Amino acid sequence: MMTLTIPPRSRLLAGLLLVAALGACSKQEEPAAGAAASTTAPAPKKEAAPAEPAVAAKVQGMGADELRDLATQALRENRMYAPAGDNAMEYYLALRDKMPDDATVASALTDLMPYTVIATEQAVTREHFDEARRLVALIEKADPKTPALGRIRQSITNGEQMASRRSEAETARAKAEAEAKIAAERQRAVQQQAAEAEAARRLAEQQEAARQAAAERERREAAEREAAARQAAAQQQAPRPAQQAPRPPALRPISMPAPRYPPDALRSGTSGDVLVEFTVGTSGEVTDARVVRANPPRIFDREAINAVRRWKFEPIDAPVTTRRTLAFAPTEG
């Protein structure tokens, strides 16, 4: 606890001035206190714990000479009312119990009273209510008729009530803030769940669109394969002439350059094959060419036709139409 520091020479003078001032104030406060008591209803009292004695038991058990020496030392060291159990006020009160007629003890207590009153009011201001009650006990033991006692007790009661209300308000505010924080976190959780649900819905829509596109491609490819199969079956079932046609002459290739690999297919690693039907003229050059079947469709058609048109064979007596399959693999040029 912070104590009042007063030079030893001016201590007695200040004590006399404070006693005079408190005496004058007490005469003015007594009627006001009486009026306040008549108009203000007493606050409900809580059951208080048994009050501790104003003077510590160890101090009460000391002898008169020891108490006088300790009191003098406490005054020298400016320990007028604190700390508890080691201050001039308690030493003089214990000494007065042993020597009630000692004028020096009574004078010392009179000098110490104003400092103790001021320290009590400061303790109330700082809301150190336990310390204030300890000092009130010292004041009451020194002089139960001290005019300031009623006012100080009331200020302690008022201060404790204000501190209690403030504590309740702070507790309520903290509770409201905690509830608001919980509500905000719940709101964020709901928003996050909604965002995740929306993202999942969009992903499902994209996956469904991709699945439908893949199914459509498979359907078209199946239709193309089915059409090619029907065409091949129709060609096989076509009626043969009554007389077997003369066997076409054998084609002897002179130059058959490989087809160029499409760059897009090469980059994607796509492979496949193309069945080309072409006609070789009597000069040995290809005069006509068309795609009969391609797997995959339209990827290698152009390069297959271009390659076949560059082929050359030995001259023949009559044009010959034949078919060849050109294979495309990423390892091939």
ZAMILO-100700 format. One record per residue (C-alpha): x, y, z; residue in three letters. Coordinates in nm, 2 decimals. Last residue first. Example, Ala and Ser with C-alpha at 12.3 -4.5 7.8 and 13.67 -1.06 7.14 Angstrom:
BEGIN
REC	1.37	-0.11	0.71	Ser
REC	1.23	-0.45	0.78	Ala
END
This chain:
BEGIN
REC	0.71	-4.04	-8.96	Gly
REC	0.63	-4.34	-8.74	Glu
REC	0.67	-4.34	-8.37	Thr
REC	0.34	-4.16	-8.31	Pro
REC	0.15	-4.43	-8.51	Ala
REC	-0.05	-4.39	-8.83	Phe
REC	-0.14	-4.69	-9.04	Ala
REC	-0.24	-4.67	-9.41	Leu
REC	-0.47	-4.94	-9.53	Thr
REC	-0.47	-5.01	-9.91	Arg
REC	-0.75	-5.06	-10.15	Arg
REC	-0.76	-5.13	-10.53	Thr
REC	-0.88	-4.99	-10.86	Thr
REC	-0.68	-5.09	-11.17	Val
REC	-0.66	-4.91	-11.50	Pro
REC	-0.57	-5.12	-11.80	Ala
REC	-0.24	-5.23	-11.97	Asp
REC	-0.01	-5.14	-11.68	Ile
REC	0.27	-4.89	-11.63	Pro
REC	0.49	-4.95	-11.32	Glu
REC	0.36	-4.79	-11.01	Phe
REC	0.37	-4.44	-10.86	Lys
REC	0.24	-4.31	-10.52	Trp
REC	0.19	-3.93	-10.47	Arg
REC	-0.19	-3.95	-10.47	Arg
REC	-0.17	-4.21	-10.20	Val
REC	0.02	-3.97	-9.97	Ala
REC	-0.22	-3.68	-10.02	Asn
REC	-0.52	-3.92	-9.95	Ile
REC	-0.37	-4.04	-9.62	Ala
REC	-0.27	-3.69	-9.52	Glu
REC	-0.63	-3.57	-9.57	Arg
REC	-0.80	-3.86	-9.39	Asp
REC	-0.57	-3.88	-9.08	Phe
REC	-0.79	-3.71	-8.82	Ile
REC	-1.12	-3.72	-9.00	Arg
REC	-1.26	-4.03	-8.82	Pro
REC	-1.05	-4.22	-8.57	Pro
REC	-1.03	-4.47	-8.72	Asn
REC	-1.09	-4.40	-9.09	Ala
REC	-1.29	-4.60	-9.34	Arg
REC	-1.34	-4.59	-9.72	Val
REC	-1.14	-4.28	-9.79	Val
REC	-1.11	-4.18	-10.16	Arg
REC	-0.85	-4.18	-10.43	Ala
REC	-0.84	-4.12	-10.81	Asp
REC	-0.58	-4.10	-11.08	Thr
REC	-0.29	-4.27	-10.91	Val
REC	0.00	-4.29	-11.16	Glu
REC	0.12	-4.61	-11.32	Gly
REC	0.08	-4.48	-11.68	Ser
REC	-0.21	-4.72	-11.73	Thr
REC	-0.40	-4.55	-11.45	Gly
REC	-0.40	-4.66	-11.08	Val
REC	-0.73	-4.62	-10.90	Thr
REC	-0.76	-4.56	-10.52	Phe
REC	-0.96	-4.69	-10.22	Glu
REC	-0.81	-4.58	-9.89	Val
REC	-0.85	-4.75	-9.55	Leu
REC	-0.72	-4.52	-9.28	Val
REC	-0.54	-4.61	-8.96	Asp
REC	-0.50	-4.47	-8.61	Gly
REC	-0.27	-4.31	-8.35	Ser
REC	-0.31	-4.00	-8.14	Thr
REC	0.00	-3.90	-7.93	Gly
REC	-0.15	-3.55	-7.86	Ser
REC	0.14	-3.37	-8.02	Arg
REC	0.15	-3.61	-8.31	Leu
REC	-0.22	-3.58	-8.37	Ala
REC	-0.20	-3.20	-8.38	Asp
REC	0.11	-3.22	-8.61	Pro
REC	-0.06	-3.45	-8.87	Pro
REC	0.19	-3.73	-8.96	Tyr
REC	0.28	-3.70	-9.33	Arg
REC	0.20	-4.02	-9.53	Pro
REC	0.48	-4.25	-9.63	Ala
REC	0.62	-4.23	-9.99	Pro
REC	0.52	-4.52	-10.22	Met
REC	0.75	-4.50	-10.53	Ser
REC	0.79	-4.76	-10.80	Ile
REC	0.52	-5.00	-10.69	Pro
REC	0.44	-5.31	-10.90	Arg
REC	0.06	-5.35	-10.93	Leu
REC	-0.05	-5.70	-11.03	Ala
REC	-0.29	-5.71	-11.33	Pro
REC	-0.66	-5.74	-11.26	Pro
REC	-0.81	-6.08	-11.27	Arg
REC	-1.05	-6.12	-11.55	Pro
REC	-1.41	-6.09	-11.44	Ala
REC	-1.58	-6.41	-11.35	Gln
REC	-1.87	-6.47	-11.58	Gln
REC	-2.21	-6.45	-11.44	Ala
REC	-2.14	-6.12	-11.28	Pro
REC	-2.13	-6.12	-10.90	Arg
REC	-2.44	-6.00	-10.71	Pro
REC	-2.36	-5.74	-10.43	Ala
REC	-2.36	-5.91	-10.09	Gln
REC	-2.00	-5.82	-10.02	Gln
REC	-2.06	-5.46	-10.12	Gln
REC	-2.37	-5.44	-9.90	Ala
REC	-2.18	-5.59	-9.61	Ala
REC	-1.91	-5.32	-9.65	Ala
REC	-2.17	-5.05	-9.66	Gln
REC	-2.35	-5.18	-9.36	Arg
REC	-2.02	-5.20	-9.17	Ala
REC	-1.93	-4.84	-9.27	Ala
REC	-2.27	-4.73	-9.14	Ala
REC	-2.23	-4.91	-8.81	Glu
REC	-1.89	-4.76	-8.76	Arg
REC	-2.02	-4.41	-8.83	Glu
REC	-2.32	-4.47	-8.59	Ala
REC	-2.08	-4.59	-8.32	Ala
REC	-1.86	-4.29	-8.37	Glu
REC	-2.16	-4.06	-8.34	Arg
REC	-2.29	-4.23	-8.02	Arg
REC	-1.94	-4.23	-7.87	Glu
REC	-1.92	-3.86	-7.93	Arg
REC	-2.26	-3.80	-7.78	Glu
REC	-2.17	-4.01	-7.47	Ala
REC	-1.85	-3.80	-7.42	Ala
REC	-2.06	-3.48	-7.45	Ala
REC	-2.31	-3.61	-7.20	Gln
REC	-2.04	-3.71	-6.95	Arg
REC	-1.87	-3.36	-6.99	Ala
REC	-2.21	-3.19	-6.92	Ala
REC	-2.26	-3.41	-6.61	Glu
REC	-1.92	-3.34	-6.48	Gln
REC	-1.98	-2.96	-6.53	Gln
REC	-2.32	-2.98	-6.35	Glu
REC	-2.17	-3.18	-6.06	Ala
REC	-1.89	-2.92	-6.02	Leu
REC	-2.15	-2.64	-6.02	Arg
REC	-2.35	-2.82	-5.75	Arg
REC	-2.04	-2.89	-5.54	Ala
REC	-1.94	-2.52	-5.56	Ala
REC	-2.29	-2.41	-5.45	Glu
REC	-2.28	-2.66	-5.16	Ala
REC	-1.94	-2.52	-5.06	Glu
REC	-2.07	-2.16	-5.07	Ala
REC	-2.38	-2.25	-4.86	Ala
REC	-2.16	-2.43	-4.61	Gln
REC	-1.93	-2.13	-4.59	Gln
REC	-2.23	-1.90	-4.54	Gln
REC	-2.37	-2.12	-4.26	Val
REC	-2.02	-2.13	-4.09	Ala
REC	-1.99	-1.75	-4.12	Arg
REC	-2.33	-1.71	-3.96	Gln
REC	-2.23	-1.95	-3.68	Arg
REC	-1.91	-1.76	-3.62	Glu
REC	-2.11	-1.43	-3.61	Ala
REC	-2.36	-1.58	-3.36	Ala
REC	-2.07	-1.71	-3.14	Ile
REC	-1.91	-1.36	-3.15	Lys
REC	-2.24	-1.19	-3.06	Ala
REC	-2.28	-1.44	-2.77	Glu
REC	-1.93	-1.36	-2.65	Ala
REC	-1.99	-0.99	-2.68	Glu
REC	-2.31	-1.02	-2.49	Ala
REC	-2.14	-1.22	-2.22	Lys
REC	-1.86	-0.97	-2.19	Ala
REC	-2.11	-0.69	-2.17	Arg
REC	-2.31	-0.87	-1.90	Ala
REC	-1.99	-0.94	-1.70	Thr
REC	-1.88	-0.58	-1.74	Glu
REC	-2.22	-0.46	-1.62	Ala
REC	-2.21	-0.70	-1.33	Glu
REC	-1.86	-0.58	-1.24	Ser
REC	-1.97	-0.22	-1.27	Arg
REC	-2.27	-0.30	-1.04	Arg
REC	-2.04	-0.47	-0.79	Ser
REC	-1.79	-0.18	-0.80	Ala
REC	-2.08	0.07	-0.75	Met
REC	-2.21	-0.13	-0.46	Gln
REC	-1.86	-0.16	-0.31	Glu
REC	-1.81	0.21	-0.34	Gly
REC	-2.14	0.29	-0.19	Asn
REC	-2.08	0.07	0.11	Thr
REC	-1.72	0.20	0.15	Ile
REC	-1.85	0.56	0.12	Ser
REC	-2.11	0.49	0.38	Gln
REC	-1.85	0.36	0.62	Arg
REC	-1.64	0.67	0.55	Ile
REC	-1.93	0.90	0.62	Arg
REC	-2.02	0.73	0.94	Gly
REC	-1.66	0.73	1.07	Leu
REC	-1.58	1.09	0.98	Ala
REC	-1.73	1.22	1.30	Pro
REC	-1.48	1.02	1.53	Thr
REC	-1.70	0.90	1.81	Lys
REC	-1.54	0.55	1.82	Pro
REC	-1.20	0.71	1.88	Asp
REC	-0.88	0.49	1.86	Ala
REC	-1.07	0.17	1.82	Lys
REC	-1.30	0.32	1.56	Glu
REC	-1.01	0.46	1.37	Ile
REC	-0.82	0.13	1.37	Leu
REC	-1.13	-0.06	1.26	Ala
REC	-1.18	0.20	0.98	Val
REC	-0.82	0.13	0.87	Leu
REC	-0.89	-0.24	0.83	Arg
REC	-1.22	-0.16	0.65	Arg
REC	-1.03	0.06	0.40	Ala
REC	-0.77	-0.21	0.35	Glu
REC	-1.05	-0.46	0.26	Asp
REC	-1.21	-0.20	0.04	Phe
REC	-0.92	-0.12	-0.18	His
REC	-1.15	0.05	-0.43	Glu
REC	-0.88	0.31	-0.51	Arg
REC	-1.11	0.59	-0.39	Thr
REC	-1.19	0.38	-0.08	Val
REC	-0.82	0.33	-0.01	Ala
REC	-0.77	0.71	-0.05	Gln
REC	-1.05	0.77	0.20	Glu
REC	-0.89	0.53	0.45	Thr
REC	-0.55	0.70	0.40	Ala
REC	-0.71	1.04	0.48	Ile
REC	-0.86	0.90	0.80	Val
REC	-0.54	0.73	0.90	Thr
REC	-0.34	1.06	0.85	Tyr
REC	-0.60	1.25	1.05	Pro
REC	-0.59	1.00	1.34	Met
REC	-0.21	0.99	1.38	Leu
REC	-0.18	1.31	1.58	Asp
REC	-0.47	1.21	1.82	Thr
REC	-0.31	0.87	1.86	Leu
REC	0.02	1.03	1.96	Ala
REC	-0.15	1.26	2.20	Ser
REC	-0.33	0.97	2.37	Ala
REC	0.00	0.78	2.40	Val
REC	0.17	1.09	2.54	Thr
REC	-0.11	1.13	2.79	Ala
REC	-0.07	0.78	2.94	Asp
REC	-0.39	0.71	3.14	Asp
REC	-0.49	0.40	2.94	Pro
REC	-0.15	0.23	2.99	Met
REC	-0.19	-0.13	2.88	Lys
REC	-0.48	-0.07	2.64	Asp
REC	-0.31	0.25	2.54	Arg
REC	0.01	0.06	2.44	Leu
REC	-0.20	-0.17	2.21	Ala
REC	-0.35	0.14	2.05	Leu
REC	0.00	0.30	2.03	Tyr
REC	0.15	-0.01	1.85	Tyr
REC	-0.15	-0.04	1.62	Glu
REC	-0.13	0.32	1.50	Met
REC	0.25	0.32	1.48	Ala
REC	0.26	0.04	1.22	Asn
REC	0.37	-0.32	1.20	Asp
REC	0.06	-0.55	1.22	Gly
REC	-0.09	-0.43	0.90	Ala
REC	0.15	-0.23	0.69	Pro
REC	0.05	0.04	0.75	Ala
REC	-0.09	0.31	0.97	Tyr
REC	0.19	0.55	1.06	Met
REC	0.48	0.37	0.90	Arg
REC	0.68	0.69	0.84	Asn
REC	1.01	0.53	0.92	Glu
REC	1.06	0.75	1.23	Arg
REC	0.70	0.70	1.33	Leu
REC	0.75	0.32	1.30	Ala
REC	1.06	0.35	1.52	Gln
REC	0.88	0.54	1.79	Thr
REC	0.59	0.28	1.78	Ala
REC	0.84	0.00	1.80	Leu
REC	1.01	0.15	2.10	Asp
REC	0.68	0.22	2.28	Arg
REC	0.55	-0.13	2.21	Leu
REC	0.87	-0.29	2.33	Glu
REC	0.85	-0.09	2.66	Asp
REC	0.48	-0.17	2.71	Ala
REC	0.51	-0.55	2.65	Gly
REC	0.40	-0.73	2.34	Met
REC	0.09	-0.96	2.32	Gly
REC	-0.14	-0.71	2.17	Gln
REC	0.11	-0.67	1.88	Val
REC	0.11	-1.05	1.81	Lys
REC	-0.27	-1.04	1.82	Ala
REC	-0.29	-0.78	1.55	Ala
REC	-0.47	-0.46	1.65	Val
REC	-0.81	-0.39	1.48	Ala
REC	-0.94	-0.73	1.57	Pro
REC	-1.07	-0.93	1.27	Glu
REC	-1.43	-0.88	1.18	Ala
REC	-1.65	-1.20	1.17	Pro
REC	-1.76	-1.25	0.81	Ala
REC	-2.04	-1.02	0.70	Ala
REC	-2.39	-1.14	0.63	Glu
REC	-2.50	-0.90	0.36	Lys
REC	-2.68	-0.58	0.45	Lys
REC	-2.97	-0.44	0.26	Pro
REC	-2.90	-0.07	0.19	Ala
REC	-3.04	0.17	0.45	Pro
REC	-3.32	0.39	0.32	Ala
REC	-3.20	0.74	0.26	Thr
REC	-3.42	1.03	0.39	Thr
REC	-3.36	1.02	0.76	Ser
REC	-3.00	0.91	0.73	Ala
REC	-2.93	1.19	0.49	Ala
REC	-3.08	1.44	0.73	Ala
REC	-2.87	1.30	1.02	Gly
REC	-2.56	1.31	0.80	Ala
REC	-2.63	1.66	0.70	Ala
REC	-2.68	1.76	1.07	Pro
REC	-2.35	1.60	1.16	Glu
REC	-2.15	1.71	0.86	Glu
REC	-2.12	2.08	0.96	Gln
REC	-1.98	2.00	1.31	Lys
REC	-1.76	1.73	1.15	Ser
REC	-1.61	1.98	0.91	Cys
REC	-1.49	2.20	1.19	Ala
REC	-1.34	1.91	1.38	Gly
REC	-1.18	1.77	1.06	Leu
REC	-1.02	2.11	0.99	Ala
REC	-0.88	2.14	1.35	Ala
REC	-0.75	1.78	1.35	Val
REC	-0.59	1.84	1.01	Leu
REC	-0.41	2.15	1.13	Leu
REC	-0.29	1.97	1.45	Leu
REC	-0.16	1.68	1.25	Gly
REC	0.01	1.91	1.00	Ala
REC	0.19	2.08	1.29	Leu
REC	0.29	1.74	1.44	Leu
REC	0.43	1.60	1.12	Arg
REC	0.62	1.92	1.01	Ser
REC	0.95	1.82	1.18	Arg
REC	0.92	1.45	1.09	Pro
REC	0.89	1.51	0.72	Pro
REC	0.56	1.37	0.58	Ile
REC	0.54	1.06	0.35	Thr
REC	0.18	0.93	0.31	Leu
REC	0.17	0.56	0.25	Thr
REC	0.12	0.36	-0.07	Met
REC	0.00	0.00	0.00	Met
END
